[in-house]
Amino acid sequence: MRVITPGRLAALRERAGLSKTELARRIGVSTRMVFFYEEGRHTPTPQRLQKMAEALRCDMEELTGVRRGEEGLLDLRFAAGLTLDQAVELLRRTTVGRDLCLSAPRLSALEQGRLVRGRNWHDRDVVGRLPAALAKVYGVPVRMVVDSWMRTRPDEPTPVRPARRDRRGPSGSAEAAWRSLNERQRVYLGEVLRDERMTETEMWMRRVHHLPVPRPMEWHKLPLALRAPVHVVGYTRLQERLRRNGVHDPGAGATVHALERRGLLVTSTDVVHHPAAGEVTRVRVEITRRGRAAARAGLGEPAEQQPDMPLLSEWLWGVMARVVGAGPDGLERDALSGRAPFYLGVGYKSRPTGRPSRGFIDEVPVLAADGSHVVGYRWRLTPVGLRHVTEYLDEYRRRYPRVDSAGFTSLADEPT
């Protein structure tokens, strides 16, 4: 059971300005039971924990002392407000719950990290279906259940393995879209894709150098043309690329409009200040998912793959590579900008009602030489982050060969 740290409840109650009697009234128990809760002699039920957090105007994590990104399987159930019996009742309605003959003692053993005995519990394929069922019952993403499972049962194999997918070729619809284009339209679409990739690299470099980075929905809109005399404003980078290929249309052009009608590009306009022309209208172009797939098909590139649960995206895997590559001392705190910590850092959450991060990295204090005070913080892998890396390293290298994972070799001998 989840026990409130002695003294924590009393401190939160005093901060909220509530007496034991008033708190007892709000959560529906006796004053004596509140006393037992504060002494650690009794544990509130999940429902009462939720009522207690509401009465004290605090998060469940603050009440239990479990930081976001460090939850175990028990914490997920408590956060869902379910007792063992209630959770088992819901899970027994699923196929995997029936296949595992799930019961309160078995779910409790699973949550406590103890050996679970019973039919099919030795079958990894069957047990591997359980995280998805738990996620549905608890109302959380499957990856949160997998990560909590790894924290709760660190000596066991990960319950879910990513599907081993071969690199898929382009879809038939993407190939058909490319074949429907004339040569001029193909050049346009290919150059827009290349310019988007160049811009993506530039955004990555800005993050590395701690410079402001626009939101993706903004920088994906690539400058195409300025509605002003060319001899005054010149050409955009995308126009220069098209001119080198001998296919440039003035302004937005008939070619862009043809691609937009096919749903391969989207155009928009805004107003910007030009040092020589003043306020001018700018035409921007954004490649759609369908357009990107068609361009990749035409350029002979494999289709993009979304990472299987519980794998990270290529961007987040690159962040992990930077943390590991920094060595035993860790990566400087300010070296991670943007939203990476909200997906990977212990204690981070994108918004009050958002999903907690995966807790794969944490800010570790660095002490002065004499140990008198903290001089800064550095990012390092957490135990669950290290285990995730070692568990899926080969799969990540296969999927994301562009990410430099040489630094991960030193992790081979570290305990997980």
Secondary structure, 3 states (H helix, E strand, C coil): CCCCCCCHHHHHHHHCCCCHHHHHHHHCCCHHHHHHHHHCCCCCCHHHHHHHHHHHCCCHHHHHCCCCCCCCHHHHHHHCCCCHHHHHHHHCCCHHHHHCCCCHHHHHHHHCCCCCCCCCCCCHHHHCCHHHHHHHHHCCCHHHHHHHHHHHCCCCCCCCCCCCCCCCCCCHHHHHHHHCCCHHHHHHHHHHHHHHHHHHHHHHHHHHCCCCCCCHHHHCCEEEEECCCHHHHCCCHHHHHHHHCCCCCCCCHHHHHHHHHCCCEEEEEEEEEECCCEEEEEEEEEECHHHHHHHHHHCCCCCCCCCCCCCCCHHHHHHHHHHHHCCCCCEEHHHCCCCHHHHHECCCECCCCCCECCCCEEEEEEECCCCCCEEEEEEEECHHHHHHHHHHHHHHHHHCCCCCCHHHHHHCCCCC
